[in-house]
Amino acid sequence: MPNAGDVTGATPIAAAEFAALMAPLGPFSYLIAVGCSGGPDSLGLTRLADDWARVRGGSALALIVEHGLRAESAAEAATLAAGLAAEGIAARILPLGLPPGPGLQERARLARRAALLAACREEGALHLLLGHHAEDQAETVLFRALRGSGPRGLAGMAPLTVAPDALILRPMLGTSRARLAASLEGWSIRPIQDPSNADPRFSRARLRATGELLAASAAAASFARRRARFAAADAVRIAASICLLPEGCAAIQRDRLGQDAVARRVMAALIRAVGGGEHAPPEAAVAALLARGSGTLGGARWLSGGRWLVREAGADRSHGDLWDGRFRSLSPLPADMMLGALGPDAARFRGRARHLPAAALAMLPALRQPGNEALALVPHLAYPDPELAVMYPLIFAPLAGPITESSD
């Protein structure tokens, strides 16, 4: 496996090739975010994504996670942001300040993902690009095999993962690290080499340093590329068949979704997110629901006709500051207000929310006056006025997290 700087004989990724890699992942918004660590992989992706977005009248936003684990990391992040700005690429630094201790890499991975998705939400970016490539995919499959993972784990990373805040896209899973690095040729920004990538204290670094495993990685990479091609087709189908809305419900194209294993996994995750549950329902129950085309399961209700999946009316599944297992407040709510479902008052707002079915509208969070329970605020409907709704936003951030089980 070549090191990060070994680009001997590697061909840079052309604009047309990158566009072809992006095409199966669906339509895109004006702004696309890119996780940019400053390493050659993510930096190469950032350059490609910026060029790709500009041609389409859009722009790329580089999100630089600064873990705070090395003394020089803050200065490196600042230098990287300045370099990107000089190239006309907007950048935002996301400091984590992780404390040292056991499970550092796993804690860093989870914190990094949360920070990136939170930034996407705040910046209004609906898509997040990550620079995982063919060698990353091979290492992931090998690492999971050593841990005894089952078929899903051994499938590796998916090119598309649906999270509440953004679609996570990995277009480079079939492309080598060397080609990403070669795509930096002639650019003013030089990549940062993170010494932790070769630190033998971390299991993935030990995996890279083990000759026998690296020799096997070519076979794993071949498998990963085949899997990525099939997964890309699944991603297109998923993107075309479901739409998770910020109002906490999902629009579904039943005929496009189908009833196979992919459809069952996606539907289970949707039920978990829309129903506000901590765990997905059993696969057999999901299969039965898909066969019926409507019904209730896991706190979610699939309406007759198969078009809408909404929260089932009933018991509140609130967890701390996560109301109904689905909505989180971004600012402290008025202490003298009661938070609950919009309920029968939903009939007053049909004209404001014609894109939603009545059952989804009734399950939106609403604030009421204590005592007389008069309706005071419905943030999703900008009631009583947009200015007040902006002051007390409630965002859809379900307890379930991302609606696919694929790992970073």
KOLMI-520539 format. One line per 5 residues: number of its first residue (from 0); their letters; for each residue x, z, y of N, C-alpha, C. Coordinates in steps of 0.02 Angstrom, whole numbers. Each point is the difference from the previous one (the first is absolute). Example, Ala and Ser with C-alpha at 12.3 -4.5 7.8 and 13.67 -1.06 7.14 Angstrom:
0) as) 660/390/-284/-45/0/59/45/0/60 ~ -18/-36/53/42/3/59/-39/37/55 .
END
This chain:
0) mpnag) 42/0/-60/-42/0/60/44/0/62 ~ -10/-47/47/43/-2/58/-11/59/46 ~ 52/21/35/-10/53/48/-32/-28/63 ~ -17/46/46/-39/-19/59/35/-52/42 ~ 66/-1/-1/35/-47/42/22/-63/-35 .
5) dvtga) -11/-6/-65/23/-58/-38/-52/-56/4 ~ 14/-49/43/-46/-56/8/33/-65/-21 ~ 55/4/-37/37/-59/-21/-45/-48/-38 ~ -7/-60/25/-40/-51/-34/-75/8/10 ~ -21/52/34/-72/11/9/-27/-45/55 .
10) tpiaa) -59/-26/-10/-32/-44/48/-48/39/44 ~ 7/-6/66/-49/34/44/-71/-23/-15 ~ -48/43/14/-70/-16/-11/-26/-40/59 ~ -22/-60/-13/-24/-43/54/-69/21/23 ~ -19/-21/60/-65/19/29/-57/-24/-44 .
15) aefaa) 5/-61/-26/-54/-27/-42/-7/40/-65 ~ 57/21/-27/-2/39/-62/-32/69/12 ~ 19/30/56/-29/66/16/-76/-7/11 ~ -20/-53/34/-71/-11/11/-37/-8/-66 ~ 31/-33/-47/-31/-9/-66/-6/67/-37 .
20) lmapl) 49/44/9/-2/66/-31/-55/44/31 ~ -13/-11/64/-51/39/35/-71/-26/-13 ~ -6/-65/-13/-65/-32/-5/-47/32/-52 ~ 25/19/-61/-47/28/-49/-27/69/19 ~ 28/31/51/-19/69/16/-57/4/50 .
25) gpfsy) -29/-57/18/-62/2/39/10/-14/74 ~ -55/3/38/3/-12/73/31/59/36 ~ 27/-12/59/38/51/35/-26/8/72 ~ 11/61/26/-18/14/69/57/-21/47 ~ -11/8/64/49/-20/51/65/39/-7 .
30) liavg) -6/65/-13/59/44/-4/14/19/-72 ~ 63/-9/-22/18/19/-68/59/48/4 ~ -6/57/-34/53/51/0/48/-12/-57 ~ 63/18/11/52/-7/-51/39/66/-5 ~ 4/27/-60/42/58/-10/73/-21/2 .
35) csggp) 37/24/50/69/-23/11/48/59/0 ~ 37/9/-54/48/55/-5/66/-17/33 ~ 12/-66/12/63/-22/27/47/-26/-54 ~ -18/9/-64/38/-28/-54/-10/-76/-4 ~ 41/-35/-37/-5/-73/-2/-67/-25/-27 .
40) dslgl) -31/37/-46/-63/-22/-29/-55/0/53 ~ -12/58/31/-54/6/48/16/-37/64 ~ 63/-4/18/19/-36/60/-12/-75/-8 ~ 18/-26/-60/-14/-70/-14/-74/-15/2 ~ -40/45/-28/-73/-9/1/-26/3/72 .
45) trlad) 27/45/40/-22/5/70/12/-65/38 ~ 59/-29/-10/15/-64/34/-48/-55/-23 ~ -11/-4/-65/-45/-51/-27/-72/10/24 ~ -23/63/0/-68/15/21/-10/-14/74 ~ 51/15/40/-6/-13/72/-6/-75/13 .
50) dwarv) 42/-40/-32/-4/-73/8/-68/-25/-23 ~ -22/25/-58/-64/-22/-29/-58/17/47 ~ 0/60/28/-54/22/44/-1/-40/66 ~ 59/-12/28/4/-37/64/-30/-70/-6 ~ 15/-34/-55/-26/-67/-10/-76/0/0 .
55) rggsa) -30/56/-22/-73/6/-6/-31/34/61 ~ 39/8/53/-27/30/60/-6/75/-3 ~ 32/31/-49/-2/73/-8/67/32/15 ~ 8/61/-22/63/35/11/11/50/-56 ~ 63/18/-10/19/50/-49/19/65/35 .
60) laliv) -16/55/-32/20/66/24/43/33/-53 ~ 63/15/17/45/33/-47/-10/75/3 ~ -16/31/-56/-8/72/-4/61/30/-34 ~ 38/39/38/64/27/-24/-9/74/-16 ~ 1/17/-64/-7/69/-21/68/34/4 .
65) ehglr) 4/54/38/62/37/7/-8/67/-37 ~ 31/4/-59/-12/57/-44/31/65/25 ~ 51/-6/42/33/60/26/43/35/-52 ~ 24/-36/-51/39/31/-54/75/-7/10 ~ 20/-43/47/71/-8/16/9/8/75 .
70) aesaa) 57/27/19/13/14/71/-3/-63/43 ~ 20/-56/-29/4/-62/39/-65/-41/-2 ~ -51/22/-38/-59/-43/-11/-40/-12/64 ~ -4/50/44/-38/-9/62/32/-53/44 ~ 67/3/6/35/-49/40/-6/-70/-31 .
75) eaatl) 2/-4/-67/-7/-64/-33/-69/-30/13 ~ -52/43/-2/-68/-24/12/-7/-26/72 ~ 30/36/47/-4/-20/71/36/-67/10 ~ 59/-7/-32/38/-62/6/-39/-58/-30 ~ -31/12/-57/-40/-52/-33/-58/-20/44 .
80) aagla) -36/48/28/-57/-16/43/22/-41/61 ~ 57/18/29/26/-36/57/18/-72/-19 ~ 31/-7/-58/19/-67/-24/-61/-44/-12 ~ -52/29/-29/-61/-38/-13/-33/-19/66 ~ 0/46/48/-29/-15/66/37/-58/33 .
85) aegia) 66/-2/-8/39/-55/28/-18/-67/-31 ~ -25/2/-63/-22/-60/-34/-74/-15/13 ~ -31/41/43/-70/-11/18/-49/28/-50 ~ 23/48/-42/-44/30/-51/-16/72/20 ~ -62/16/8/-20/68/17/17/46/-58 .
90) arilp) 23/61/16/19/47/-52/-24/70/20 ~ -15/39/-51/-21/69/11/35/44/-51 ~ 31/54/23/36/46/-44/-48/56/-21 ~ 0/14/-65/-44/51/-29/43/56/-29 ~ 13/53/37/42/55/-25/-39/42/-51 .
95) lglpp) 34/19/-55/-31/41/-51/25/72/1 ~ 66/10/7/28/67/0/-11/36/-65 ~ 14/-33/-56/-11/31/-66/51/56/-13 ~ -22/57/-25/47/52/-19/34/-17/-66 ~ 62/20/-10/33/-12/-65/-32/43/-54 .
100) gpglq) 14/-18/-63/-28/39/-55/-16/-44/-59 ~ -30/29/-53/-15/-38/-60/-49/-58/13 ~ 6/-52/-40/-45/-57/5/3/-36/66 ~ 60/-3/29/6/-28/67/-22/-72/4 ~ 23/-42/-47/-17/-70/4/-75/-13/-7 .
105) erarl) -32/38/-45/-72/-9/-9/-37/24/62 ~ 21/57/29/-31/25/61/10/-49/57 ~ 59/-29/3/14/-49/52/-43/-62/-8 ~ -10/-22/-62/-41/-59/-13/-72/12/24 ~ -28/57/-18/-69/15/18/-7/8/76 .
110) arraa) 48/35/31/-3/10/72/9/-67/37 ~ 44/-42/-25/12/-65/30/-63/-43/-2 ~ -32/-1/-58/-61/-40/-7/-54/25/48 ~ -9/66/3/-51/29/44/14/-16/73 ~ 64/4/20/18/-15/69/-11/-73/17 .
115) llaac) 17/-44/-45/-9/-72/12/-74/-17/7 ~ -42/28/-44/-71/-15/2/-33/30/62 ~ 22/61/18/-27/31/61/17/-42/62 ~ 61/-27/1/20/-42/56/-40/-65/2 ~ -15/-28/-59/-42/-60/-2/-68/14/30 .
120) reega) -28/58/-18/-66/18/26/3/7/76 ~ 51/34/25/6/13/72/12/-64/39 ~ 37/-47/-30/18/-62/35/-51/-55/-10 ~ -48/11/-45/-50/-51/-14/26/-56/-44 ~ 52/13/-40/27/-50/-46/-36/6/-67 .
125) lhlll) -32/-53/-22/-39/2/-62/42/-15/-62 ~ 62/-23/11/44/-19/-56/68/31/9 ~ 28/26/-55/67/30/0/42/-35/-52 ~ 53/-33/22/47/-35/-45/56/47/-20 ~ 16/0/-65/56/38/-26/48/-47/-36 .
130) ghhae) 65/15/3/51/-47/-23/21/7/-72 ~ -42/27/-44/19/6/-70/11/-70/-30 ~ 55/-8/-36/20/-65/-26/5/2/-76 ~ 27/-54/-29/2/-7/-73/40/56/-34 ~ 58/18/30/40/54/-30/-35/67/5 .
135) dqaet) -35/12/56/-39/61/6/-54/3/-55 ~ -32/-57/-12/-52/-2/-52/30/13/-68 ~ 59/-30/-13/33/10/-65/19/74/-9 ~ 28/30/51/19/70/-4/-61/45/-11 ~ -55/-17/34/-61/39/-8/-25/-2/-72 .
140) vlfra) -1/-60/-29/-23/-7/-70/46/38/-47 ~ 66/-7/10/48/35/-44/-6/76/9 ~ -5/22/60/-4/72/14/-62/29/-32 ~ -56/-35/5/-62/24/-30/3/-2/-76 ~ 34/-50/-26/7/-4/-73/39/60/-26 .
145) lrgsg) 53/20/36/39/58/-20/-41/64/2 ~ -50/2/43/-42/59/6/-61/-3/-46 ~ -4/-53/-40/-55/-6/-48/-65/-22/31 ~ 1/-39/54/-62/-22/31/-39/-47/-46 ~ -65/-1/10/-44/-43/-39/-3/-70/30 .
150) prgla) -48/-41/-24/-4/-70/22/-7/-9/76 ~ -39/44/32/-9/-8/72/65/13/37 ~ 35/53/-20/63/14/33/51/-54/-11 ~ 1/-28/-61/48/-53/-16/-18/-67/32 ~ -60/-4/29/-19/-61/36/38/-7/65 .
155) gmapl) 32/56/23/39/-3/61/-43/4/63 ~ 30/-20/55/-35/2/64/-44/-61/10 ~ -57/10/32/-46/-55/14/16/-31/68 ~ -12/-65/8/14/-31/65/-49/21/54 ~ -57/28/-20/-49/22/49/-30/67/-22 .
160) tvapd) 1/49/46/-31/65/-12/-47/14/59 ~ -62/19/-16/-49/13/52/1/75/17 ~ 18/16/61/-1/70/24/-51/4/56 ~ -26/60/15/-51/6/52/24/-25/69 ~ 64/7/15/24/-18/66/25/-71/6 .
165) alilr) 21/-30/-55/28/-68/3/7/-28/-71 ~ 5/-65/-4/19/-33/-63/76/2/-4 ~ 26/25/-57/72/3/-10/20/-62/-40 ~ 44/-41/30/18/-64/-30/74/-1/-18 ~ 15/-25/-60/69/-8/-23/10/-73/-22 .
170) pmlgt) 12/-45/48/5/-71/-18/65/-19/-34 ~ 50/44/0/67/-20/-24/15/23/-71 ~ -50/20/-39/13/28/-66/32/-50/-48 ~ -7/-63/12/32/-50/-43/63/-29/31 ~ 24/29/54/58/-26/37/58/49/-4 .
175) srarl) 60/-25/-5/59/43/-9/20/35/64 ~ 33/57/-8/29/37/56/50/-44/39 ~ 40/-38/-37/52/-41/32/-31/-52/47 ~ -57/-29/-19/-31/-50/43/-28/31/64 ~ -27/61/-6/-23/35/60/59/13/47 .
180) aasle) 56/23/-28/59/14/40/26/-65/32 ~ -1/-54/-39/24/-64/26/-43/-26/58 ~ -62/22/3/-46/-21/53/17/32/67 ~ 49/46/0/24/30/63/57/-39/32 ~ 21/-53/-34/58/-39/25/-13/-25/71 .
185) gwsir) 48/14/45/-5/-24/69/-40/45/45 ~ -25/57/-26/-40/45/41/45/52/32 ~ -21/25/58/43/47/37/-1/70/-30 ~ -50/17/-39/-6/69/-27/34/4/-68 ~ 42/49/-7/35/11/-64/-35/55/-38 .
190) piqdp) -6/-7/-66/-36/50/-40/36/67/-4 ~ -39/52/-11/26/68/-9/5/14/-75 ~ 55/28/-21/9/18/-70/-12/75/-8 ~ -52/18/-38/-17/71/-11/40/26/-60 ~ 45/49/10/41/24/-55/-40/33/-56 .
195) snadp) -62/21/13/-40/32/-52/-18/-49/-55 ~ 3/-66/15/-16/-50/-51/51/0/-57 ~ 59/27/13/51/4/-52/17/72/-19 ~ -41/47/22/13/71/-13/-21/17/-72 ~ 47/20/-43/-16/13/-71/-47/60/-10 .
200) rfsra) -14/38/53/-48/55/-7/-71/-26/-11 ~ -11/-63/19/-67/-28/-5/-5/-46/-60 ~ -54/7/-37/-7/-36/-64/2/-75/8 ~ -31/-27/53/0/-72/8/71/-26/14 ~ 39/38/37/70/-20/12/39/0/-66 .
205) rlrat) -11/51/-42/34/2/-65/-21/-60/-42 ~ -63/-19/4/-25/-57/-37/38/-63/20 ~ 10/-9/66/35/-59/24/73/-2/-23 ~ 29/60/-9/71/3/-17/13/-4/-75 ~ -52/-2/-41/8/0/-72/2/-72/-25 .
210) gella) 56/-20/-27/11/-69/-19/-51/-29/-48 ~ -17/38/-52/-47/-26/-50/-68/-13/30 ~ -22/45/44/-65/-9/30/0/-58/48 ~ 55/-8/36/5/-56/47/1/-66/-38 ~ 31/-1/-58/1/-61/-41/-70/-17/-23 .
215) asaaa) -41/52/-12/-69/-12/-23/-46/-19/58 ~ 24/10/61/-45/-11/57/-19/-73/9 ~ 41/-47/-24/-17/-70/7/-64/-15/-38 ~ -5/28/-61/-61/-10/-39/-59/33/34 ~ 12/60/26/-55/35/35/-21/-38/62 .
220) asfar) 49/-29/35/-16/-37/61/-42/-61/-17 ~ 17/-33/-56/-39/-58/-21/-72/21/-15 ~ -7/57/-35/-67/26/-14/-36/15/65 ~ 36/32/47/-31/20/63/-24/-61/39 ~ 40/-54/-1/-21/-60/36/-63/-30/-31 .
225) rrarf) -3/-1/-67/-60/-25/-33/-60/43/18 ~ 11/66/-1/-54/47/16/-22/-10/73 ~ 48/-12/45/-17/-9/70/-43/-62/10 ~ 14/-54/-38/-40/-60/7/-72/13/-21 ~ -9/34/-57/-67/16/-23/-34/49/49 .
230) aaada) 38/50/23/-28/50/45/-20/-32/67 ~ 37/-51/21/-18/-34/63/-69/-32/-7 ~ -13/-29/-59/-66/-30/-11/-54/54/2 ~ 15/58/-31/-47/56/3/-10/22/72 ~ 55/2/39/-5/22/70/-46/-45/40 .
235) vriaa) 4/-66/-12/-43/-47/35/-73/15/-17 ~ -12/11/-64/-69/15/-21/-26/64/31 ~ 42/52/-1/-20/64/29/-14/-7/75 ~ 47/-34/35/-9/-8/72/-63/-38/17 ~ -18/-48/-44/-60/-40/12/-64/34/-21 .
240) sicll) 5/52/-41/-61/29/-29/-19/68/29 ~ 45/35/34/-17/66/27/22/6/73 ~ -36/41/37/20/17/69/-18/73/11 ~ 51/41/8/-10/71/13/-7/11/75 ~ -57/24/21/-16/5/72/18/68/28 .
245) pegca) 16/4/65/18/64/31/-59/49/3 ~ -60/-24/-14/-58/44/-1/-8/35/-68 ~ 49/-9/-45/-1/37/-63/-40/-32/-55 ~ -11/-64/3/-36/-36/-53/39/-63/-17 ~ -24/-37/-50/36/-60/-21/-50/-57/-11 .
250) aiqrd) 18/-59/25/-38/-61/-15/33/-34/-60 ~ -40/-21/-47/26/-27/-63/-32/-67/-15 ~ 43/-49/-18/-24/-64/-26/1/7/-76 ~ -57/18/-29/-3/17/-71/24/-57/-45 ~ -21/-60/15/18/-56/-43/75/-13/1 .
255) rlgqd) 32/9/57/72/-11/5/40/56/-32 ~ -26/62/5/36/57/-28/5/-4/-75 ~ -54/-18/-33/0/-5/-73/-7/68/-34 ~ 17/3/-65/-8/61/-38/60/15/-45 ~ 57/-33/11/57/10/-42/37/65/18 .
260) avarr) 59/10/-30/38/62/11/19/10/73 ~ 18/-55/35/16/5/71/-61/22/39 ~ -57/-30/-14/-62/18/35/-17/73/-13 ~ 10/23/-61/-17/70/-16/44/48/38 ~ 65/-15/5/46/44/38/-17/1/74 .
265) vmaal) -14/-59/28/-16/-4/71/-66/36/14 ~ -50/-11/-43/-65/32/11/6/76/-6 ~ 40/24/-48/10/72/-8/31/30/62 ~ 49/-36/29/33/25/60/-47/-2/60 ~ -41/-52/4/-48/-4/54/-51/57/-4 .
270) iravg) -23/14/-60/-48/55/-9/31/66/21 ~ 63/9/-18/35/61/18/6/7/76 ~ 15/-55/34/8/2/73/-67/8/36 ~ -49/-41/-18/-65/2/33/-38/64/-18 ~ 8/23/-62/-34/60/-21/33/64/23 .
275) ggeha) 60/-5/28/35/59/25/27/45/-54 ~ 9/-27/-61/21/40/-56/75/6/-6 ~ 22/53/-34/71/11/-10/27/-42/-58 ~ -43/-18/-48/20/-37/-59/-45/-61/-10 ~ 28/-52/-30/-39/-59/-15/-45/14/-60 .
280) ppeaa) -57/-34/-5/-45/9/-58/30/-31/-63 ~ -25/19/-59/26/-29/-63/-10/-76/-3 ~ 47/-34/-31/-2/-73/-2/-63/-25/-35 ~ -22/35/-53/-60/-22/-36/-61/2/46 ~ -4/52/41/-57/6/46/2/-55/53 .
285) vaall) 60/-17/22/7/-54/49/-20/-67/-31 ~ 22/-11/-61/-18/-63/-35/-75/-6/-6 ~ -34/55/-16/-73/-1/-6/-33/-15/66 ~ 28/28/54/-28/-12/66/9/-73/20 ~ 59/-29/-14/12/-70/16/-48/-45/-39 .
290) argsg) -14/18/-62/-46/-40/-41/-72/3/28 ~ -19/59/26/-68/7/28/-5/-34/68 ~ 53/3/40/-1/-30/66/-27/44/55 ~ -18/62/-16/-23/48/50/-6/68/-35 ~ -6/53/42/-7/67/-29/43/49/38 .
295) tlgga) 2/62/-24/39/53/31/54/25/-48 ~ 57/18/29/56/26/-39/51/32/47 ~ 23/59/-18/54/32/37/-13/13/73 ~ -63/12/18/-16/13/71/-11/-63/40 ~ 4/-58/-32/-12/-64/33/-63/-33/-29 .
300) rwlsg) -30/-42/40/-61/-35/-21/9/-74/12 ~ -5/-39/-54/4/-73/4/-71/-25/8 ~ -15/-26/58/-69/-19/16/-23/-60/-40 ~ -64/-3/-10/-31/-56/-36/21/-66/32 ~ 19/-48/-41/25/-63/24/75/-5/-4 .
305) grwlv) 34/58/-7/72/1/-10/41/-15/60 ~ -29/0/60/38/-18/60/35/59/31 ~ -30/60/-3/27/57/37/12/60/-45 ~ 58/33/11/15/64/-31/2/51/56 ~ -43/51/-4/-6/49/54/5/71/-28 .
310) reaga) 8/47/44/2/71/-20/-69/22/-21 ~ -4/32/-58/-64/26/-24/-19/62/40 ~ -62/3/21/-23/58/37/-1/60/-47 ~ 21/57/25/0/59/-43/51/51/23 ~ 34/30/-50/46/55/15/59/-24/43 .
315) drshg) 18/42/48/57/-12/43/64/14/-39 ~ 48/-48/3/63/8/-35/57/14/49 ~ -12/38/51/51/12/51/59/39/-29 ~ 60/-18/23/62/33/-20/39/17/63 ~ -3/62/23/35/19/61/-26/-40/58 .
320) dlwdg) 46/-38/33/-21/-39/58/-22/-70/-19 ~ -9/-13/-66/-23/-65/-23/-75/6/-17 ~ -42/-24/46/-72/8/-11/-26/-49/-52 ~ -39/25/-46/-32/-40/-52/50/-36/-45 ~ 63/24/1/51/-32/-40/21/-68/26 .
325) rfrsl) -23/-16/61/11/-69/25/26/-4/72 ~ -24/43/44/15/-8/71/41/57/28 ~ 51/-18/39/45/49/30/-3/-6/76 ~ -2/57/33/0/1/73/71/-5/27 ~ 10/-43/50/66/-8/30/11/49/57 .
330) splpa) -52/35/20/7/51/53/-50/56/-16 ~ 13/61/23/-46/56/-15/-71/-15/24 ~ -48/10/-44/-70/-11/18/-26/60/39 ~ -51/-10/41/-28/57/38/-22/56/-47 ~ 22/60/14/-13/56/-45/-74/17/-5 .
335) dmmlg) -39/-18/51/-71/18/0/-44/-55/-29 ~ 31/-48/-34/-39/-55/-30/1/5/-76 ~ -52/-26/-31/-4/-3/-73/12/-71/-23 ~ 42/-8/-51/17/-66/-26/-39/-12/-65 ~ -34/-56/-5/-38/-17/-60/-17/-74/-1 .
340) algpd) -39/-20/-49/-19/-70/-7/-52/-19/53 ~ 1/-63/22/-48/-24/49/-72/5/-26 ~ -9/-14/-64/-64/10/-33/-57/-41/30 ~ -60/30/6/-58/-38/25/9/-28/71 ~ 45/30/39/12/-27/67/30/-70/-1 .
345) aarfr) 22/-22/-59/30/-66/-5/-47/-55/22 ~ -66/12/-8/-49/-52/18/4/-18/74 ~ 25/46/41/5/-12/72/55/-51/17 ~ 45/-11/-47/60/-39/15/6/-66/-37 ~ -55/-23/-29/4/-62/-38/25/-58/44 .
350) grarh) -20/0/63/22/-54/44/74/1/15 ~ 32/59/-4/71/6/15/44/-16/-61 ~ -28/5/-59/41/-7/-61/-34/-46/-50 ~ -13/-61/22/-34/-48/-44/45/-22/-58 ~ 65/12/7/45/-20/-54/0/49/-58 .
355) lpaaa) -34/57/7/-2/51/-52/-69/6/-31 ~ -3/15/-65/-65/15/-30/-24/68/23 ~ -65/12/-2/-28/63/24/29/60/-37 ~ 14/-8/-65/25/55/-39/70/21/22 ~ 41/-48/22/67/17/25/-4/31/69 .
360) lamlp) -45/-26/41/-10/26/67/-21/74/-2 ~ -43/17/-47/-25/69/-5/55/49/-20 ~ 54/-24/-30/54/45/-23/59/2/48 ~ -8/-28/60/53/6/50/3/72/26 ~ 60/24/19/5/67/27/-29/4/71 .
365) alrqp) -35/55/13/-31/10/66/6/73/20 ~ 7/11/65/2/68/28/-67/17/32 ~ -22/62/-13/-65/22/26/6/65/37 ~ -48/11/45/-5/62/36/-25/55/-47 ~ 30/59/1/-26/54/-42/-69/21/23 .
370) gneal) -38/28/-44/-67/23/18/-52/-55/-7 ~ -3/-45/48/-51/-53/-3/24/-62/-39 ~ 64/0/-18/30/-55/-39/-9/-68/32 ~ -2/-1/66/-5/-64/36/65/-39/-8 ~ -6/-64/-9/59/-43/-10/42/-2/64 .
375) alvph) 65/16/-7/44/3/58/52/-55/1 ~ 25/-19/-59/55/-50/-2/2/-34/-68 ~ 5/-67/1/12/-40/-60/58/-46/16 ~ 62/21/-16/59/-39/22/0/-73/-22 ~ -20/-15/-62/2/-68/-25/-48/-47/37 .
380) laypd) -51/29/31/-50/-40/35/8/5/76 ~ 54/33/23/13/9/71/-59/31/36 ~ -33/48/-34/-57/35/29/21/72/19 ~ -18/24/59/-44/-31/50/35/-50/46 ~ 67/2/1/36/-50/40/70/-10/-30 .
385) pelav) 29/-60/10/66/-15/-30/55/49/20 ~ -2/23/62/53/45/24/2/65/-39 ~ -59/29/-14/-3/61/-38/20/-12/-73 ~ -20/-57/-27/18/-17/-69/75/-6/-8 ~ 34/-27/50/73/-7/-3/34/68/3 .
390) mypli) -30/48/34/29/67/5/-1/37/-66 ~ -50/-15/-43/-8/36/-63/-7/-50/-58 ~ 53/-38/-14/-6/-51/-53/0/32/-70 ~ -39/-28/-45/0/19/-70/17/-62/-40 ~ 58/1/-34/23/-59/-35/-11/6/-75 .
395) fapla) -11/-57/-31/-9/-3/-72/69/6/-33 ~ 13/58/-29/64/13/-34/-16/39/-63 ~ -29/-33/-51/-28/35/-57/51/42/-39 ~ -26/52/-31/41/44/-42/37/-40/-53 ~ -30/-55/-22/29/-42/-52/65/-32/22 .
400) gpite) 9/-12/65/59/-37/22/-9/-74/-16 ~ 55/-36/-16/-3/-72/-13/-47/-15/-58 ~ -32/-59/1/-49/-15/-52/30/-39/-59 ~ 66/-7/-3/30/-25/-61/54/50/-21 ~ 14/0/-65/45/51/-26/73/-21/1 .
405) ssd) 15/-60/24/69/-23/-1/43/42/46 ~ 63/9/-20/46/44/37/43/-40/47 ~ 28/35/50/48/-33/46/64/-16/-36 .
END
